């Protein structure tokens, strides 16, 4: 099974310092912003994953050149109206919902129809959530089964501003509308539930005509038409979603210690740290600093503390939406019953992750109660596996694969985990870094 991995032993005590790959959300946004900037943008530590490379291939089809040299990536932007492309163009977003949804916001004034496609997983995800608001600007969309890829977009030359109420806490929907508003005349008003704000921070750093008022439960955003964007030189910080797997592995490993360097700890992304600390995990942020509006820190973790269950407040959901699978593993070892609610957004990811989270726990012998948007986990601090477990047919969801690996190393048993190439979408270095912890 060349594309599978077998794990038979728990990880031994470790004490290490590591670096993880560049932030995927920022990497994709940097690619898209740089494609409409005036001039050459350069990035260090850009995540070289399938999702980000799909973005670079997409802008190439739109007439934008890029260059890889000496660990740096350069993108040769041609301005806000600089896209040039042939008729009957097809763009493949592959597995990336971020790329597919955000790119549509940049294409709403396209002169010719453009077809957007994706892989099997992405083609099952809901794109109506972005095409509905984008159509209000004046663009036209034709979707498969009224909500899925493949879709066709035909832009409009006279885009009108809109008012948009984003109720799902989706940064992809919000960002797509922000990109659309950059091309429309007048002021677009967005009321958005709290979600990651990398797009807004980049807009603020670039001094674009966007204003944000942060309320308790939502943000008020105003966006005006963009005339030009300066080039963006960026040293991409490490991705907390990638760091999360090693944070949890350390939390579940007695007496292990880990430092993860230079991690993006944007407050809209640190839900996992808040949740795990409430469960008794020993996690500290050190050497905190600011970079282009983002907060960066080293993360120090110590394992071995007694873990307690949590009744997880829904207000933490958006800040941990990509980390819940791995958080569920901590709940499996906590003392008591943990309860997670309002998680329907988990099933809008690469796979129905709430169902997969329950499946992995059940395979481990953990008692759960699951509905469409809630999960109860009966923790067992003495959980130690001595059984065979196979994980496959999960739509190649990279987070299902990595969560399964962490479960195997933390709880024991003999695990057969298929489709290890799934990590290429977001974290190609995952297994290599794991080997560093085993040395």
N, C-alpha and C positions, 0 to 999 in steps of 0.2 A: 504493500500500500504506500507508494511513493509520495502521495499527497496527504498522508495521514501521520499522526504522531501517537506513540504509545508511551504512557507514563505509568511506572510501577512503584515508584518510591516517593515519599514525602521529601520536601526540601529540608536540608539540615540548617542549623543555626548559621546566620551570616551577619556580617557587619561591613557595609560597603557604601561607597559614594558613586552615583551614576548620573548620567545625562540621558534624557529621553528625547525623542524626535520633536521637530518643530510643530507648532500648533496648527492643526488642520484647518480650523475655522478661519484663522488669520491668514494662513497660506493661500487659501482659495480666494478670500476677499482681496488680498494683495494682488493676485493675478488679475482679477477683474478690474479693480481700480486702476492698476498700471496700464491695462489695455486701453483705457480712455484718457490717460494722462497725456500731457504735452511733453514728450521727450523720453529719455531713458531712465527707467526705474531699476534699482538693483536690490537684491535680497541675499542675505546670508542665512543659513540654517533653514531654508525653505524645506518643507516636508516633501520629500521625493517619493510620493505614494501614487497609486493608480488614480485616486480621486483628484489630486492636484495636477498630475500629468494630463488627465482628461481635460482639465481647465485650460492648460497650455495648448493642447491640441485644438480645443474649441476656439480660442482666440486666433490661432493660426488660420483657421478656416474663415475667420472674419478679417483677415489681412494683416494681422499683428505678428511681428517677428519676435522670437526669443532666442536667448543664447545661454548655454551652460559652460562655465569655465572656472577652474580653480575653486570649486565649491561655492561659487556664486551664480545666481541666475539674473539675467538682464532681460527686461521686456521693453520693446521699442514702441511706446505709445504714440498714437496719431491724433489724440484729442477726442473730445466728447462726441464728435460726428465723424470720427476717422475710420469706422468699420467699412471695409470694401469686400464684397463677396459676389459670387455668381448666382444666377437664378437656380432654383431647385436645390438649394443648399440643405444638407442634412448634418446636424450636429449630434454627436453621441455623448451624453452626460454619464454614460456607463453606470456606475453604482452610486453616484453622488447626488443626493437630494439637494444639498447646498448648492452645488454647481447648477443643476438643472433649474431650480426655482429662482435663484438670483439672476442667472443669465437671462431669463425671460424678461426681467425688468429692464435690462439693457437693450432688448430687441423690440420694444413696443413701438418704435418708429421705423421698423424695417420696411424697405420699399418693395421687397419681394417676399413671397411666402417662404418660411423656413420651417423645416421639419426637425423636431427634437425627439430623439429616441434614447433608450436606456437599456440596461441589462434586465434580466428576468425579475430581479428583486425590485429595482426602481420602477419597472413598468407596472407593478402592482400598487404603487403608492399614489396617494391622492394629490393630483395637481390642480384640481378645481379650486382648492383653497388659495392658490395664487392667481389662477387665470380669472376668477371672478372679480377680484379688485382691479387687476390689470386691465380687464376689458372696459372698466369704467373710464380709463384714460382715453379710450378710443380704439384700442387694438382688438383684433378679432382672433378667436381661437376655435380650433376644431379638435376635440379630444376623443380618444377611444373610450367607449362605454361611458361617455360624458364626464370622465374624471381622470383617465389614465393616459400614459404614454403608449404608443407614439401620439404626438400632437402636432398640429400645424399652427403657426402664428403668422398673421399678416398685420403689419404695423399700420399706424396712421400718421399723417404728416402734421396735423394740427391736434396735438394732444392737449386735453383739458385737465386741469387740476381736479383732485377729488378729496373727499372726506372718507376716511377708512377707520373702522373700529376692529382692531385685531384682538379677538377674544380667546385664542387658544394658547397664548404664550409661546408662539412660534417665531423664533428669530429669522427663519428663512422667509416666512410670509412678510414680516415687517421689512426686512432688508430688500426683498424684491420690489415692494412698493416704494421704498426710498429711492432705489435705482430708477424706477419708472418716473417718480416725481422730478428727478434731475433733468428729465427731458421734456417736461410739460410746462406750459405757460401758467403763471400764477403761483399761488401757495397751496400746497397739499397739506392737509391736516390729518395726522395719524394719532389715534388713541390706542395704545398697545399694552396688553398685559406684560408684566415683567418677564424678560427673557434676555439671553446674552446680547451684549450691546457693542460688539466689535465694529459693526458697520458705522454706528453713530460716533464711536471714538475716532475712527479713521477720518470721518467727515470733519469732526472738530479739529483734529490735528492738521488737516489740509485746509482749514479755514474756509470751508464751503458754507453756503447760506442755509444752514440748518440750525434750528434751536430745539433744545430738549428741556422740558420741565419734568422733574421726577416727582411723582406723587407716591402715596403709600403703596397702592396696589397696581398702578399703571404709570405709563409715561405719556406725556403730551409732546408730539414731535411736529414741527413745521418745516417743510422743505420747499425751497424755491428753485427755479430753473438754474442749472449750472452752465456757466460760460466756458470755464477752463479749469483744469486740475494740474497742479504741479507734480513733477515726478516724485516717487516715493522710495526712498532708500530705507530699508527695514532689516534689522537683525531679529529674525523671528524667535520669540521665546519658546520654551518647551511646552508641550501640550499637557494640561492637567488631566485630560481624559485618558491619555496614555500613561501618565504617572499613576493614575488611580489603581491600576492593576498591581503595581509594585507596592503602593501604599497598603492595599488590602493584604497582599501576601505577607508583608512585614507584620501587620496587625495580628494576623492569624498564626505567626511563627514565634514560638516562645523564645524570648531573650534575643531576638534579632534586632539589628539597628540598621537604619537606612537613611541616607541623605540624597535627595534628588535636587539637582542644581538648576537654577535659572528657569523656574516654572512660572507660567502665566497664571496668576491667582486673581484674575478679574473677578470681582464680587458676584457677577452673574454666573460664574462657573464653579464656585467653591462650595456648592451644596453638599458634596460628598464629605468635605472636611467638617462642616458644621454637623452633619448627621452622625458621622463616626465619632466625633468628640463627645456628642451627647450619649453615645453608646459606650463611652468609657475609653476610647482609643487614645493613645498618647501620640499626638501630632502637634508639631510646632512649626510656625513660619518664622524664618530667620533671614536677615539681610534683605529686608523688604525695601523696594525702590520703585520708582515710576519710570516708564519708558513709552513715549509717544501716547500718553494717556492710559496705557495698560499698567497694571500692578504686577510686579515680578518679585519672586521670592525663592529662597531655598526651602525645601520641605524636609523636616526631620521627623522620623517615625521610629517608635520603639514598640516591639511586640511583647506579649506576655501578660498584659493587664486583663483583669476580669471584665468581660463584656456584658452589658445589660441590654435588654430589649428596648424598643422604642415604639411609641405611637407617633409616627412621623407626620408632622404638620404639612399640609399641602403647599404651604408657602415656600417650602424648600424644593418642590418638584422641578421647577424650571431650571434651577441652578444645579440640578443633579440628574437631569433627564437621561444623559448618556451613561450614567454610572450606576443606575439602579440594579442591573444584573449583578454587578460585583458587590454592591451593598447588601444584596440578599444573602450572599455567602457569609458576611459578618453576622447577620441576623440568625443564620443557621447555627452559629456557635454561641450566640448570646444566651443569657439566662432569662427565660421567660418568653412571652409571645409578642412578636413585633407585628405592627399593623401599618400598611402602606395603602394610601387611598388616592382617588382621582388620577389614576395612572393610565387613562385611555390613550394618552399621547404616545405611550411606549409601543403601542401596537401600530403606530404610524411610521415606525422605523424600518430598517432593512429587512427585518423579520418581525412577526408578532412577539415582541420581546417579553411581554408580561407572561405569555403562555410558555415561552422558552425558559424564563426564570423559574416558573413553577415546575416545569419538566425536569430541569437539572436538579433541583432540590429533591423532587420525588425520587429520582434515580439514586440519590444519595441516602434515601430513607428518611428524609425530613418531612414531617407532617405539615401540610399547607391547606389553606382554604382560599380559593381564588374565584373572583367574579370577573366581569368584563373590565373593571377598572380598580379592583382592590386585591390585596394579597395579605393573608395572615401567615406568619411563619413561626412554628413552634421550635424555638431554639433548643440546642442540646450542647452544653459546654464540653461534654465528654465524647462528642462525635468523632469516631475514628473508623474509617471504612476498611472493609476487607472483602471486596466484591468487585466484579467486572462491570464496567459501565461503558456504553458506546454512545457517542454523540455524532449524529449525521443528519442530512436532509434539512438543514436549517437555513436554506437560501443563501448559504455562504456568508452569513452575517459575521463580520470580523469580531464583534464583541461577544457573540455566543462562543466562538472558538476560544478567545483569550480568557473568558470567564471559566470555561471548562478546564483550561490548563491550570489556572490558579486554584480551582477547586481540587484538582488532582494532587497538586503539590502541597496543598494545605491540609487535606483530610485523608489522603491515602487512597488505597484501592488500586485497581488496574484499569486505566482509562484508555479507550481507543477513540481518538478524536479525529474526524475526517476534515478534509478541505482546509489544510493549514495555509494554503495560498490565499485564503480570504484575508489574512492580515495585510496583504499588499495594498489593500484599498486605503488603509489609514496608518498602519504601524509596521512597516516591513522589518524593523529592527527588533521587534518584540522578543523573538526566540534568542537572538544574539545577546541581548541584555540579560535575559534569564540565565544564560550560560555564565555570565560574569558573576552572578550571585551564587552560583554553584561552586565556583573555584575556591 
